[in-house]
Amino acid sequence: MRSGSRPPTDRFPGRLRERTAQWLFIAPAAAYLALFFGYPLVANLVMSFRRHTVTTFFTGDAPFVGLRNYASVLSSDLFPGTLLTTALFTVGSVLGQFAVGLALALFFRRRFPLGDVLRSLLLLPWLLPLVASGATWRWMLDPDSGVVNTALRGLHLSSSGVPWLTGTSQALVSVVLVNIWVGIPFNTAILYGGLRDIPTHLYEAAELDGAGPLASFRHITWPLLRPVVGVVLVLGAVYTLKVLDLVLVVTGGGPAGATETLATRSYELSFRQFDFGRGAAMSNLLVLLSLVFALAYLRAGRRARTF
C-alpha cells in the first residue's frame, strides 16, 4: 500500500465490531458508577444549594439559597473545633498506623515458624465490621466496668481508672488508638509487599561492606520503599477523613463535641437536626478534602509505577 493511502474499507466493519464490543464491556461498569456514585454526588451537590428539610419530602419545596449553607457551616462556632479535631484524628491515626505497620512489616520480613499464620491473623481487625469493633472497644474502655480500667486497677497503676470515653482529652486519644488498631493490618500488608519487592542482593552487598541494620534501612530500605510509603499515607488519610461509624459507636462525637469530626458533624446536621442542606454542604467540604488527598494518591501511584 502506498504511503498516505487510506486503509481498505473492509477493515472498518471489523473495527466497528471491536469498538462496539469494548463499549459493551465497559457499559455495565460505567452505568454502575453513574448510578451509585455519580448521581449521589450530583444530588448532594444540588441539595447543598437549597434549604432542604424534612418538610421538603412532603411539599417538594426546597428554595434555592446559593452559598448560604456553606457560609452558615463555615461561620459556625463549632466549625474551627471540628476542623481541628478532624486534623488531629487524621494525623494521629495515619502516623500511628504507619509506624506500627512498618515495624510489623519489618518484623515479618524475617522468616520464622508460624510467621505466615501470624501475618494472616493480623488481618482480622481489618476484616471485622467497624460497628462490631467499635462496640467491643467501647465495652473495653468503659470507665466503670471496662477491662482496661479493671486491669489498671488490678496492677495498681490507677486507683480510680482513666476516663477513656468521658474525659474531653482522653476521648479523642481513645478513638485515635482504636482507629490505629483497625488500620494497622492494611498498612502492614501494603508495606510488607513493598519490602518483598526490594532485591535481597542489595542487603547482601551492604552486609559485605560492613553496613549495619540501621545503615541498610537508611540507604536501601527507605529510599526503595518511599513510593509505597507515599501511597500508604495518602490512602490512610483518605480513609481516616471519612471514618464515621467507628466514632459514632465509641463516643458518639462526645463528650462535649471533643471527638466530633467533619464526618460526624455532617451526620449530626443531616440525621439529627434534619437540616439536609447544611449537612450536604458539610459533606461536600469533606469530599473536597478527600479529593485533594485522592489527587495526591494518583500522583504518588504514578511515581511508584515509574519507579
C-alpha positions as CSV (number, residue, x, y, z in Angstrom):
1,M,0.0,0.0,0.0
2,R,1.3,3.4,-0.9
3,S,2.1,5.8,2.0
4,G,-0.8,8.2,2.7
5,S,-3.4,5.9,1.1
6,R,-6.5,5.1,3.1
7,P,-6.9,1.6,4.5
8,P,-9.2,-0.8,2.7
9,T,-12.9,-0.3,3.5
10,D,-13.3,-3.9,4.6
11,R,-11.4,-3.2,7.8
12,F,-14.0,-0.8,9.0
13,P,-16.7,-3.4,9.9
14,G,-14.1,-5.3,11.9
15,R,-13.0,-2.2,13.8
16,L,-16.6,-1.2,14.4
17,R,-17.4,-4.6,15.9
18,E,-14.3,-4.4,18.1
19,R,-15.2,-0.9,19.3
20,T,-18.8,-1.9,19.9
21,A,-17.6,-5.0,21.9
22,Q,-15.3,-2.8,24.0
23,W,-18.1,-0.3,24.8
24,L,-20.4,-3.2,25.7
25,F,-17.9,-4.5,28.2
26,I,-17.4,-1.0,29.7
27,A,-21.1,-0.1,29.7
28,P,-22.2,-2.1,32.9
29,A,-19.3,-0.6,35.0
30,A,-20.0,2.9,33.6
31,A,-23.7,2.6,34.4
32,Y,-22.9,1.3,37.9
33,L,-20.6,4.2,38.6
34,A,-23.0,6.8,37.2
35,L,-26.0,5.4,39.2
36,F,-24.4,4.7,42.6
37,F,-21.6,7.2,42.6
38,G,-22.3,10.0,40.1
39,Y,-25.9,10.5,40.9
40,P,-25.5,10.7,44.7
41,L,-22.7,13.2,44.3
42,V,-24.7,15.4,42.0
43,A,-27.8,15.1,44.1
44,N,-25.8,16.0,47.2
45,L,-24.2,19.0,45.5
46,V,-27.7,20.2,44.3
47,M,-29.1,19.7,47.9
48,S,-26.3,21.8,49.4
49,F,-27.5,24.9,47.4
50,R,-31.1,24.6,48.7
51,R,-32.9,24.8,52.0
52,H,-33.7,21.1,52.3
53,T,-35.6,20.0,55.4
54,V,-38.0,17.2,56.4
55,T,-41.0,19.1,55.1
56,T,-39.3,19.2,51.7
57,F,-40.0,15.5,51.3
58,F,-43.8,16.2,51.6
59,T,-44.2,19.6,50.0
60,G,-41.3,19.3,47.4
61,D,-40.4,22.9,48.3
62,A,-36.7,23.4,48.6
63,P,-35.9,27.1,48.0
64,F,-32.6,27.9,46.3
65,V,-30.2,29.6,48.8
66,G,-27.0,29.6,46.8
67,L,-23.9,29.5,49.0
68,R,-25.8,30.3,52.2
69,N,-25.5,26.8,53.5
70,Y,-21.7,26.8,53.0
71,A,-21.5,30.2,54.7
72,S,-23.5,29.0,57.6
73,V,-21.3,25.9,58.0
74,L,-18.0,27.8,57.7
75,S,-19.1,30.6,60.0
76,S,-20.4,28.3,62.7
77,D,-18.7,28.5,66.1
78,L,-18.3,24.7,66.0
79,F,-16.5,24.6,62.7
80,P,-13.0,25.5,63.9
81,G,-13.0,23.0,66.7
82,T,-14.5,20.3,64.4
83,L,-11.8,21.0,61.8
84,L,-9.0,20.8,64.4
85,T,-10.4,17.6,65.8
86,T,-10.5,16.1,62.3
87,A,-6.9,17.2,61.7
88,L,-5.7,15.7,65.0
89,F,-7.7,12.5,64.4
90,T,-6.4,12.1,60.9
91,V,-2.8,12.9,61.6
92,G,-2.7,10.8,64.8
93,S,-4.3,7.8,63.2
94,V,-2.3,7.9,59.9
95,L,1.1,8.3,61.7
96,G,0.2,5.6,64.3
97,Q,-1.0,3.1,61.8
98,F,2.1,3.7,59.6
99,A,4.6,3.5,62.4
100,V,3.3,0.3,63.8
101,G,2.5,-1.2,60.4
102,L,6.1,-0.5,59.2
103,A,7.5,-2.1,62.4
104,L,5.4,-5.2,61.9
105,A,6.3,-5.4,58.2
106,L,10.0,-5.3,59.0
107,F,9.4,-8.0,61.7
108,F,7.5,-10.3,59.3
109,R,10.1,-9.9,56.6
110,R,12.3,-12.3,58.5
111,R,11.2,-15.9,58.1
112,F,10.3,-17.8,61.3
113,P,8.0,-20.6,62.3
114,L,4.3,-19.7,62.1
115,G,5.1,-16.4,60.5
116,D,2.6,-16.8,57.7
117,V,-0.1,-17.8,60.2
118,L,0.5,-14.8,62.5
119,R,0.5,-12.5,59.5
120,S,-2.8,-13.9,58.4
121,L,-4.3,-13.5,61.9
122,L,-3.1,-9.9,61.9
123,L,-5.7,-9.1,59.2
124,L,-8.6,-9.9,61.5
125,P,-9.1,-6.4,62.9
126,W,-9.3,-5.0,59.3
127,L,-11.8,-7.7,58.3
128,L,-14.2,-7.2,61.2
129,P,-17.2,-4.8,60.8
130,L,-16.3,-1.4,62.3
131,V,-19.6,-1.4,64.3
132,A,-18.6,-4.7,65.9
133,S,-15.0,-3.4,66.6
134,G,-16.3,-0.1,68.0
135,A,-18.8,-1.8,70.3
136,T,-16.1,-4.1,71.6
137,W,-13.7,-1.2,72.3
138,R,-16.5,0.8,73.9
139,W,-17.1,-2.0,76.3
140,M,-13.4,-2.5,77.0
141,L,-12.8,1.3,77.6
142,D,-15.9,1.8,79.8
143,P,-14.6,3.9,82.7
144,D,-16.5,1.9,85.3
145,S,-16.6,-1.8,84.2
146,G,-14.2,-1.9,81.2
147,V,-11.5,-4.5,81.2
148,V,-8.8,-1.8,80.6
149,N,-9.5,0.1,83.8
150,T,-10.1,-3.1,85.6
151,A,-6.6,-4.2,84.6
152,L,-5.1,-0.9,85.5
153,R,-6.7,-1.1,89.0
154,G,-5.6,-4.7,89.4
155,L,-2.0,-3.7,88.5
156,H,-2.2,-0.7,90.9
157,L,-1.4,1.6,88.0
158,S,-4.5,3.7,88.6
159,S,-6.7,3.9,91.7
160,S,-9.8,5.4,90.0
161,G,-9.2,4.4,86.4
162,V,-8.9,6.6,83.3
163,P,-11.9,8.4,81.8
164,W,-11.3,7.0,78.4
165,L,-14.7,7.9,77.0
166,T,-15.9,10.6,79.4
167,G,-12.8,12.9,79.5
168,T,-12.6,15.6,76.8
169,S,-8.9,15.0,76.1
170,Q,-8.9,11.2,76.8
171,A,-11.9,10.5,74.4
172,L,-10.0,11.8,71.4
173,V,-7.0,9.8,72.3
174,S,-9.2,6.7,72.7
175,V,-10.8,6.9,69.2
176,V,-7.4,7.6,67.7
177,L,-6.0,4.4,69.3
178,V,-9.0,2.4,68.2
179,N,-8.7,3.6,64.7
180,I,-4.9,2.9,64.7
181,W,-5.8,-0.7,65.8
182,V,-8.2,-1.0,62.9
183,G,-5.8,0.3,60.3
184,I,-2.6,-1.5,61.3
185,P,-3.3,-4.6,59.2
186,F,-3.8,-2.6,56.0
187,N,-0.5,-0.7,56.5
188,T,1.4,-3.9,57.4
189,A,0.1,-5.8,54.3
190,I,1.0,-3.0,51.8
191,L,4.4,-2.2,53.4
192,Y,5.2,-5.9,53.6
193,G,4.5,-6.3,49.9
194,G,6.8,-3.3,49.2
195,L,9.6,-4.8,51.3
196,R,9.3,-8.1,49.5
197,D,10.0,-6.3,46.2
198,I,13.3,-5.0,47.3
199,P,16.1,-7.2,45.9
200,T,17.9,-9.2,48.6
201,H,21.3,-8.9,46.9
202,L,21.4,-5.2,47.9
203,Y,21.3,-6.2,51.5
204,E,23.9,-8.9,51.0
205,A,26.2,-6.4,49.3
206,A,25.7,-3.8,52.1
207,E,26.4,-6.5,54.7
208,L,29.7,-7.3,52.9
209,D,30.6,-3.6,53.0
210,G,30.1,-3.7,56.8
211,A,26.7,-1.8,56.9
212,G,24.6,-2.5,59.9
213,P,20.8,-2.8,60.1
214,L,20.3,1.0,60.6
215,A,22.5,1.9,57.7
216,S,20.8,-0.7,55.5
217,F,17.4,0.7,56.4
218,R,18.5,4.3,55.8
219,H,20.3,3.8,52.4
220,I,18.4,0.8,51.0
221,T,15.0,0.1,52.6
222,W,13.7,3.6,53.0
223,P,14.7,5.0,49.5
224,L,13.3,2.0,47.7
225,L,10.1,1.9,49.9
226,R,9.4,5.6,49.6
227,P,6.9,5.3,46.7
228,V,4.9,2.7,48.6
229,V,5.0,4.8,51.7
230,G,3.5,7.8,49.8
231,V,0.6,5.6,48.6
232,V,0.0,4.2,52.1
233,L,0.0,7.6,53.8
234,V,-2.4,9.1,51.2
235,L,-4.8,6.2,51.3
236,G,-4.7,6.2,55.1
237,A,-5.6,9.9,55.1
238,V,-8.5,9.5,52.6
239,Y,-9.9,6.6,54.6
240,T,-9.5,8.3,58.0
241,L,-11.2,11.5,56.8
242,K,-14.4,9.6,56.2
243,V,-14.5,7.5,59.3
244,L,-17.9,7.8,60.8
245,D,-19.3,4.6,62.3
246,L,-16.3,4.0,64.5
247,V,-16.5,7.4,66.2
248,L,-20.3,7.2,66.5
249,V,-20.2,3.8,68.2
250,V,-17.3,4.5,70.5
251,T,-18.0,8.1,71.6
252,G,-20.9,9.4,69.6
253,G,-18.9,12.5,68.9
254,G,-18.8,13.4,72.6
255,P,-18.1,14.3,75.3
256,A,-19.0,17.9,74.6
257,G,-18.0,17.5,71.0
258,A,-14.5,16.5,71.8
259,T,-14.5,13.8,69.1
260,E,-16.7,15.4,66.6
261,T,-15.2,15.4,63.1
262,L,-16.4,16.7,59.8
263,A,-18.0,13.3,59.1
264,T,-19.8,13.2,62.4
265,R,-20.8,16.8,62.1
266,S,-22.4,16.2,58.7
267,Y,-24.3,13.2,60.2
268,E,-25.4,15.4,63.1
269,L,-26.8,18.1,60.8
270,S,-28.5,15.7,58.4
271,F,-29.9,13.0,60.5
272,R,-30.3,14.5,64.0
273,Q,-31.1,18.2,63.2
274,F,-32.7,17.2,59.8
275,D,-31.0,20.2,58.1
276,F,-30.1,18.3,55.0
277,G,-28.9,21.4,53.1
278,R,-26.2,22.3,55.6
279,G,-25.4,18.6,56.1
280,A,-24.8,18.3,52.4
281,A,-22.6,21.3,52.4
282,M,-20.5,19.9,55.2
283,S,-20.2,16.6,53.5
284,N,-19.1,18.3,50.3
285,L,-16.4,20.1,52.1
286,L,-15.3,16.6,53.3
287,V,-15.4,15.3,49.7
288,L,-13.3,18.3,48.7
289,L,-10.6,17.4,51.3
290,S,-10.7,13.7,50.2
291,L,-10.4,14.8,46.6
292,V,-7.2,16.6,47.4
293,F,-5.7,13.5,49.0
294,A,-7.0,11.4,46.2
295,L,-5.2,13.5,43.6
296,A,-2.1,13.2,45.8
297,Y,-2.6,9.4,45.8
298,L,-2.8,9.3,42.0
299,R,0.4,11.3,41.8
300,A,2.1,9.0,44.3
301,G,0.9,5.9,42.4
302,R,2.2,7.3,39.1
303,R,5.6,7.9,40.8
304,A,5.6,4.3,42.2
305,R,4.9,2.9,38.7
306,T,7.6,4.9,37.0
307,F,10.0,4.0,39.8
